[in-house]
Amino acid sequence: MFAGSIANRDRLVRVCVKDAVIPKCSAVKLITRNPARIMGLSYKGEIKIGCYADIVIFEDDVNIKGVIHQGEVVEYSKFL
């Protein structure tokens, strides 16, 4: 669907949820945990002890509202 494209991950989640009718939680795992595991990055792609604190906060419509990178807020959001 997007092979070789420059689609952002938030767009990919929206497409998975709206067009492919994939539950939001599953769509997020598809674009975070699964690629990290394929690349052998056990410290990425999940929120758990030992993982980098990289978190994207978005609304129900998957519009990004905030970003936390390695535990530091890098984009301010009204939700933080």
C-alpha positions in Angstrom: 0.0 0.0 0.0 2.7 2.5 1.0 5.9 0.6 0.0 8.6 3.1 -1.0 6.4 6.1 0.0 7.2 8.9 2.4 3.9 8.4 4.4 4.2 9.5 8.0 3.4 7.0 10.7 0.4 8.9 11.9 -1.0 8.7 8.4 -0.4 5.0 8.3 -2.3 4.5 11.5 -5.2 6.6 10.1 -5.3 4.4 6.9 -5.1 1.2 8.9 -8.0 2.3 11.2 -10.3 4.0 8.6 -9.6 2.0 5.4 -8.5 -1.4 6.6 -10.8 -1.3 9.8 -7.9 -2.4 12.0 -8.4 -1.6 15.7 -6.3 1.5 16.7 -4.2 -0.4 19.3 -3.3 -3.1 16.7 -2.5 -0.4 14.1 -0.1 1.3 16.5 1.6 -2.0 17.2 1.9 -2.6 13.4 3.9 0.6 13.0 5.9 0.6 16.2 6.5 -2.7 17.9 6.7 -4.9 14.8 9.3 -2.9 12.9 11.4 -2.5 16.0 11.4 -6.3 16.5 12.2 -6.9 12.9 15.2 -4.6 13.2 16.3 -6.2 16.5 15.6 -3.0 18.5 14.2 -4.5 21.7 14.4 -1.1 23.4 12.0 0.5 21.0 8.4 0.1 20.0 6.8 -0.5 23.4 6.1 1.3 26.7 7.8 -0.8 29.3 10.8 -0.9 31.6 14.1 -0.8 29.7 12.6 0.8 26.6 13.3 4.3 25.4 10.7 6.8 26.6 9.6 7.8 23.0 5.9 8.5 23.0 3.6 10.2 20.5 0.4 11.5 22.0 -2.5 11.8 19.6 -6.3 12.3 19.6 -8.9 9.8 18.5 -8.5 11.0 14.9 -4.8 10.3 15.1 -3.7 13.9 14.9 -0.5 14.3 16.8 -0.7 16.5 19.9 2.6 15.9 21.6 5.9 14.1 21.5 8.1 12.8 24.2 11.6 11.7 23.2 13.8 9.7 25.7 11.6 11.0 28.5 11.8 14.7 27.5 8.9 16.7 26.0 10.0 17.9 22.6 6.7 19.3 21.4 4.3 21.0 23.8 0.7 19.8 23.9 -2.4 20.7 25.8 -2.6 17.1 26.8 0.8 17.0 28.6 
